[in-house]
Amino acid sequence: MSAARAVVQLTLLGCLALAACGSGDAPGPEAAAVASPPGDTTPVAELPDLLRVGLIPNIAPEEQEARYQPFAEHLSDDLGVEVELFVAADYAGVVAALASDRIDVAYLGGLTYVQAEEQVELTPLVTEVDALTGTSEYESAVVVLDESPLTSVEELVKAGGTFAFGDPSSTSGSLYPRIMLTDAGVECDVVDLSACPPLSSVTFTGGHDATAQAVLSGSVDAGGLELRILRRLERDGTVPEGALRVIDTRPVAGYPWVGRTALGEETLDAVTGSFLAIDDPGLLDLLRATEYVEVDPEDYDEIRERGAELGLVTEFS
């Protein structure tokens, strides 16, 4: 088993213990039942023995895996099933895992969700209420070194500067920075994503933390990343507080947790309910949330439309 995969096994007593001790490679024919409270006549949801959960690596994959271990334990304990975490090397790897039926539920950026739904039928479930904004939206930011003379994206474009995106499929590290650049006069190629004249060069770092380091080191004039990740990097001391200055931001629809629609309504409802029931402040803090709220496909229409315009989504209807 690779370092990018972690299996969290918490079994319940009685018949659930028998169900959870199968081969572990794929959901077996038996299923774990989520019990209803006494007197509740609601039908019991039948869940797979193994729930495979994928995560986009919006930070380094090994850090993402460690961050979500407490959540995996919560989900396993709450639903009474085995939970397996999967962190791909890049965003496209999570989409490929969904499309090939290797994971059941996934934490995706909005753009990754829109790209994935072109390949597999998905149901968006919930997103976090962000601690910084107090809403289900968060912010994408363009940053420069604090001592940079640049005060706006327009000045960056006029100077023909250099720019760093994160992963090409990142919503706040690729799509929305590209929107901000386009609105300032850049003409990014919809085929060659690294061609954005009049900027002199564009690079893709692969992640928000790497983009912050690229700007911090002076290897690029500016970069696009998720603002709350920048604030976390500052709190952790990875980026000195105040070393990077924000020159533009845009609100972004929150990261959706999605499930393969083929899992069935009862399973998807049970997973949704498990998110909505999280009230442990420590766990919520780890998940960068104050609470969870349900989302609909329509919440991501702007991402579908702008992603198609900029060549980051192949289809839109």
HELIX and SHEET records of a PDB file:
HELIX    1   1 CYS A   15  ALA A   20  1                                   6    
HELIX    2   2 PRO A   61  ARG A   67  1                                   7    
HELIX    3   3 GLN A   69  LEU A   79  1                                  11    
HELIX    4   4 TYR A   91  ALA A   99  1                                   9    
HELIX    5   5 GLY A  110  ALA A  116  1                                   7    
HELIX    6   6 VAL A  153  LYS A  158  1                                   6    
HELIX    7   7 THR A  171  LEU A  175  3                                   5    
HELIX    8   8 TYR A  176  ASP A  183  1                                   8    
HELIX    9   9 HIS A  208  SER A  217  1                                  10    
HELIX   10  10 LEU A  227  ASP A  236  1                                  10    
HELIX   11  11 THR A  261  LEU A  263  5                                   3    
HELIX   12  12 GLU A  265  LEU A  276  1                                  12    
HELIX   13  13 PRO A  281  LEU A  286  1                                   6    
HELIX   14  14 PRO A  297  TYR A  300  5                                   4    
HELIX   15  15 ASP A  301  GLU A  309  1                                   9    
SHEET    1   A 7 ARG A   5  VAL A   8  0                                        
SHEET    2   A 7 GLU A  82  VAL A  87 -1                                        
SHEET    3   A 7 LEU A  50  LEU A  55  1                                        
SHEET    4   A 7 VAL A 105  TYR A 107  1                                        
SHEET    5   A 7 TRP A 257  ARG A 260 -1                                        
SHEET    6   A 7 LEU A 122  ASP A 130 -1                                        
SHEET    7   A 7 ALA A 289  GLU A 294 -1                                        
SHEET    1   B 2 ALA A  31  VAL A  34  0                                        
SHEET    2   B 2 ALA A  45  PRO A  48 -1                                        
SHEET    1   C 5 SER A 201  PHE A 204  0                                        
SHEET    2   C 5 THR A 162  PHE A 165  1                                        
SHEET    3   C 5 ALA A 222  GLU A 226  1                                        
SHEET    4   C 5 GLU A 137  LEU A 145 -1                                        
SHEET    5   C 5 LEU A 244  ALA A 253 -1                                        
END                                                                             
